[in-house]
Amino acid sequence: MDIGKEIQIDQIILPQQTVRITYQGTNWSATNLDIHDLQRGDHVIIVGIDGNTLLLRKVQQRKI
């Protein structure tokens, strides 16, 4: 399954915005479920899939 996979995005995605991204060599719709913008280069996690839309949240910084 793709749920739980971490990926890096290459564009800004506003909260609740759906955009097209490339994932595993294919174009997908992706929605930002966070309340904050996702920035170019952010690491996100796929938390769900709704039809052909990936549902994304930013990976939280891990404290050492």
CNS distance restraints for C-alpha pairs under 8 A (distance, minus, plus):
assign (resid   2 and name CA) (resid  46 and name CA) 6.82 0.50 0.50
assign (resid   3 and name CA) (resid  45 and name CA) 7.75 0.50 0.50
assign (resid   3 and name CA) (resid  46 and name CA) 5.08 0.50 0.50
assign (resid   3 and name CA) (resid  47 and name CA) 5.42 0.50 0.50
assign (resid   3 and name CA) (resid  48 and name CA) 5.59 0.50 0.50
assign (resid   3 and name CA) (resid  49 and name CA) 7.34 0.50 0.50
assign (resid   4 and name CA) (resid  45 and name CA) 5.92 0.50 0.50
assign (resid   4 and name CA) (resid  46 and name CA) 5.33 0.50 0.50
assign (resid   4 and name CA) (resid  47 and name CA) 5.90 0.50 0.50
assign (resid   5 and name CA) (resid  45 and name CA) 5.59 0.50 0.50
assign (resid   5 and name CA) (resid  46 and name CA) 5.61 0.50 0.50
assign (resid   6 and name CA) (resid  43 and name CA) 6.58 0.50 0.50
assign (resid   6 and name CA) (resid  44 and name CA) 5.56 0.50 0.50
assign (resid   6 and name CA) (resid  45 and name CA) 4.35 0.50 0.50
assign (resid   6 and name CA) (resid  46 and name CA) 6.50 0.50 0.50
assign (resid   6 and name CA) (resid  59 and name CA) 7.77 0.50 0.50
assign (resid   7 and name CA) (resid  43 and name CA) 5.60 0.50 0.50
assign (resid   7 and name CA) (resid  44 and name CA) 5.47 0.50 0.50
assign (resid   7 and name CA) (resid  45 and name CA) 6.27 0.50 0.50
assign (resid   7 and name CA) (resid  46 and name CA) 7.83 0.50 0.50
assign (resid   8 and name CA) (resid  41 and name CA) 5.78 0.50 0.50
assign (resid   8 and name CA) (resid  42 and name CA) 5.62 0.50 0.50
assign (resid   8 and name CA) (resid  43 and name CA) 4.39 0.50 0.50
assign (resid   8 and name CA) (resid  44 and name CA) 6.09 0.50 0.50
assign (resid   9 and name CA) (resid  21 and name CA) 7.71 0.50 0.50
assign (resid   9 and name CA) (resid  39 and name CA) 7.63 0.50 0.50
assign (resid   9 and name CA) (resid  40 and name CA) 5.82 0.50 0.50
assign (resid   9 and name CA) (resid  41 and name CA) 5.44 0.50 0.50
assign (resid   9 and name CA) (resid  42 and name CA) 5.86 0.50 0.50
assign (resid   9 and name CA) (resid  43 and name CA) 6.56 0.50 0.50
assign (resid   9 and name CA) (resid  44 and name CA) 7.24 0.50 0.50
assign (resid  10 and name CA) (resid  39 and name CA) 7.78 0.50 0.50
assign (resid  10 and name CA) (resid  40 and name CA) 4.60 0.50 0.50
assign (resid  10 and name CA) (resid  41 and name CA) 5.57 0.50 0.50
assign (resid  10 and name CA) (resid  42 and name CA) 7.84 0.50 0.50
assign (resid  11 and name CA) (resid  38 and name CA) 7.87 0.50 0.50
assign (resid  11 and name CA) (resid  39 and name CA) 6.29 0.50 0.50
assign (resid  11 and name CA) (resid  40 and name CA) 4.40 0.50 0.50
assign (resid  11 and name CA) (resid  41 and name CA) 7.44 0.50 0.50
assign (resid  12 and name CA) (resid  37 and name CA) 6.86 0.50 0.50
assign (resid  12 and name CA) (resid  38 and name CA) 5.47 0.50 0.50
assign (resid  12 and name CA) (resid  39 and name CA) 4.57 0.50 0.50
assign (resid  12 and name CA) (resid  40 and name CA) 5.31 0.50 0.50
assign (resid  13 and name CA) (resid  17 and name CA) 6.14 0.50 0.50
assign (resid  13 and name CA) (resid  18 and name CA) 7.47 0.50 0.50
assign (resid  13 and name CA) (resid  19 and name CA) 7.14 0.50 0.50
assign (resid  13 and name CA) (resid  31 and name CA) 7.84 0.50 0.50
assign (resid  13 and name CA) (resid  32 and name CA) 6.32 0.50 0.50
assign (resid  13 and name CA) (resid  37 and name CA) 5.80 0.50 0.50
assign (resid  13 and name CA) (resid  38 and name CA) 5.05 0.50 0.50
assign (resid  13 and name CA) (resid  39 and name CA) 6.71 0.50 0.50
assign (resid  14 and name CA) (resid  32 and name CA) 6.65 0.50 0.50
assign (resid  14 and name CA) (resid  36 and name CA) 6.97 0.50 0.50
assign (resid  14 and name CA) (resid  37 and name CA) 4.51 0.50 0.50
assign (resid  14 and name CA) (resid  38 and name CA) 6.32 0.50 0.50
assign (resid  15 and name CA) (resid  32 and name CA) 5.34 0.50 0.50
assign (resid  15 and name CA) (resid  33 and name CA) 6.20 0.50 0.50
assign (resid  15 and name CA) (resid  34 and name CA) 5.66 0.50 0.50
assign (resid  15 and name CA) (resid  35 and name CA) 5.28 0.50 0.50
assign (resid  15 and name CA) (resid  36 and name CA) 5.70 0.50 0.50
assign (resid  15 and name CA) (resid  37 and name CA) 5.57 0.50 0.50
assign (resid  15 and name CA) (resid  38 and name CA) 7.68 0.50 0.50
assign (resid  16 and name CA) (resid  31 and name CA) 5.99 0.50 0.50
assign (resid  16 and name CA) (resid  32 and name CA) 5.05 0.50 0.50
assign (resid  16 and name CA) (resid  33 and name CA) 5.46 0.50 0.50
assign (resid  16 and name CA) (resid  34 and name CA) 7.18 0.50 0.50
assign (resid  16 and name CA) (resid  35 and name CA) 7.72 0.50 0.50
assign (resid  17 and name CA) (resid  31 and name CA) 5.54 0.50 0.50
assign (resid  17 and name CA) (resid  32 and name CA) 5.81 0.50 0.50
assign (resid  18 and name CA) (resid  29 and name CA) 6.38 0.50 0.50
assign (resid  18 and name CA) (resid  30 and name CA) 5.31 0.50 0.50
assign (resid  18 and name CA) (resid  31 and name CA) 4.24 0.50 0.50
assign (resid  18 and name CA) (resid  32 and name CA) 6.75 0.50 0.50
assign (resid  19 and name CA) (resid  29 and name CA) 5.53 0.50 0.50
assign (resid  19 and name CA) (resid  30 and name CA) 5.45 0.50 0.50
assign (resid  19 and name CA) (resid  31 and name CA) 6.61 0.50 0.50
assign (resid  20 and name CA) (resid  27 and name CA) 6.32 0.50 0.50
assign (resid  20 and name CA) (resid  28 and name CA) 5.47 0.50 0.50
assign (resid  20 and name CA) (resid  29 and name CA) 4.53 0.50 0.50
assign (resid  20 and name CA) (resid  30 and name CA) 6.09 0.50 0.50
assign (resid  21 and name CA) (resid  27 and name CA) 5.57 0.50 0.50
assign (resid  21 and name CA) (resid  28 and name CA) 5.39 0.50 0.50
assign (resid  21 and name CA) (resid  29 and name CA) 6.27 0.50 0.50
assign (resid  21 and name CA) (resid  30 and name CA) 6.56 0.50 0.50
assign (resid  22 and name CA) (resid  26 and name CA) 5.35 0.50 0.50
assign (resid  22 and name CA) (resid  27 and name CA) 4.55 0.50 0.50
assign (resid  22 and name CA) (resid  28 and name CA) 6.10 0.50 0.50
assign (resid  23 and name CA) (resid  27 and name CA) 6.30 0.50 0.50
assign (resid  23 and name CA) (resid  28 and name CA) 6.59 0.50 0.50
assign (resid  28 and name CA) (resid  52 and name CA) 6.70 0.50 0.50
assign (resid  28 and name CA) (resid  53 and name CA) 6.37 0.50 0.50
assign (resid  28 and name CA) (resid  54 and name CA) 7.10 0.50 0.50
assign (resid  29 and name CA) (resid  52 and name CA) 6.52 0.50 0.50
assign (resid  29 and name CA) (resid  53 and name CA) 4.60 0.50 0.50
assign (resid  29 and name CA) (resid  54 and name CA) 6.19 0.50 0.50
assign (resid  30 and name CA) (resid  53 and name CA) 5.13 0.50 0.50
assign (resid  30 and name CA) (resid  54 and name CA) 4.49 0.50 0.50
assign (resid  30 and name CA) (resid  55 and name CA) 5.84 0.50 0.50
assign (resid  30 and name CA) (resid  56 and name CA) 6.85 0.50 0.50
assign (resid  31 and name CA) (resid  53 and name CA) 6.89 0.50 0.50
assign (resid  31 and name CA) (resid  54 and name CA) 6.25 0.50 0.50
assign (resid  31 and name CA) (resid  55 and name CA) 5.06 0.50 0.50
assign (resid  31 and name CA) (resid  56 and name CA) 5.95 0.50 0.50
assign (resid  32 and name CA) (resid  37 and name CA) 7.89 0.50 0.50
assign (resid  32 and name CA) (resid  38 and name CA) 7.28 0.50 0.50
assign (resid  32 and name CA) (resid  55 and name CA) 6.36 0.50 0.50
assign (resid  32 and name CA) (resid  56 and name CA) 5.06 0.50 0.50
assign (resid  32 and name CA) (resid  57 and name CA) 6.15 0.50 0.50
assign (resid  33 and name CA) (resid  55 and name CA) 6.50 0.50 0.50
assign (resid  33 and name CA) (resid  56 and name CA) 5.81 0.50 0.50
assign (resid  33 and name CA) (resid  57 and name CA) 5.69 0.50 0.50
assign (resid  34 and name CA) (resid  38 and name CA) 7.97 0.50 0.50
assign (resid  34 and name CA) (resid  56 and name CA) 7.60 0.50 0.50
assign (resid  34 and name CA) (resid  57 and name CA) 5.48 0.50 0.50
assign (resid  34 and name CA) (resid  58 and name CA) 6.99 0.50 0.50
assign (resid  38 and name CA) (resid  42 and name CA) 6.41 0.50 0.50
assign (resid  38 and name CA) (resid  58 and name CA) 6.89 0.50 0.50
assign (resid  42 and name CA) (resid  58 and name CA) 7.05 0.50 0.50
assign (resid  42 and name CA) (resid  59 and name CA) 7.99 0.50 0.50
assign (resid  43 and name CA) (resid  58 and name CA) 6.12 0.50 0.50
assign (resid  43 and name CA) (resid  59 and name CA) 5.71 0.50 0.50
assign (resid  44 and name CA) (resid  56 and name CA) 6.16 0.50 0.50
assign (resid  44 and name CA) (resid  57 and name CA) 5.42 0.50 0.50
assign (resid  44 and name CA) (resid  58 and name CA) 4.24 0.50 0.50
assign (resid  44 and name CA) (resid  59 and name CA) 4.95 0.50 0.50
assign (resid  45 and name CA) (resid  56 and name CA) 5.65 0.50 0.50
assign (resid  45 and name CA) (resid  57 and name CA) 5.54 0.50 0.50
assign (resid  45 and name CA) (resid  58 and name CA) 6.24 0.50 0.50
assign (resid  45 and name CA) (resid  59 and name CA) 5.97 0.50 0.50
assign (resid  46 and name CA) (resid  54 and name CA) 6.40 0.50 0.50
assign (resid  46 and name CA) (resid  55 and name CA) 5.70 0.50 0.50
assign (resid  46 and name CA) (resid  56 and name CA) 4.82 0.50 0.50
assign (resid  46 and name CA) (resid  57 and name CA) 6.79 0.50 0.50
assign (resid  47 and name CA) (resid  54 and name CA) 7.82 0.50 0.50
assign (resid  47 and name CA) (resid  55 and name CA) 5.65 0.50 0.50
assign (resid  47 and name CA) (resid  56 and name CA) 5.77 0.50 0.50
assign (resid  47 and name CA) (resid  57 and name CA) 6.79 0.50 0.50
assign (resid  48 and name CA) (resid  54 and name CA) 6.21 0.50 0.50
assign (resid  48 and name CA) (resid  55 and name CA) 4.98 0.50 0.50
assign (resid  48 and name CA) (resid  56 and name CA) 7.33 0.50 0.50
assign (resid  49 and name CA) (resid  53 and name CA) 5.60 0.50 0.50
assign (resid  49 and name CA) (resid  54 and name CA) 4.70 0.50 0.50
assign (resid  49 and name CA) (resid  55 and name CA) 5.64 0.50 0.50
assign (resid  50 and name CA) (resid  54 and name CA) 6.55 0.50 0.50
assign (resid  50 and name CA) (resid  55 and name CA) 7.19 0.50 0.50
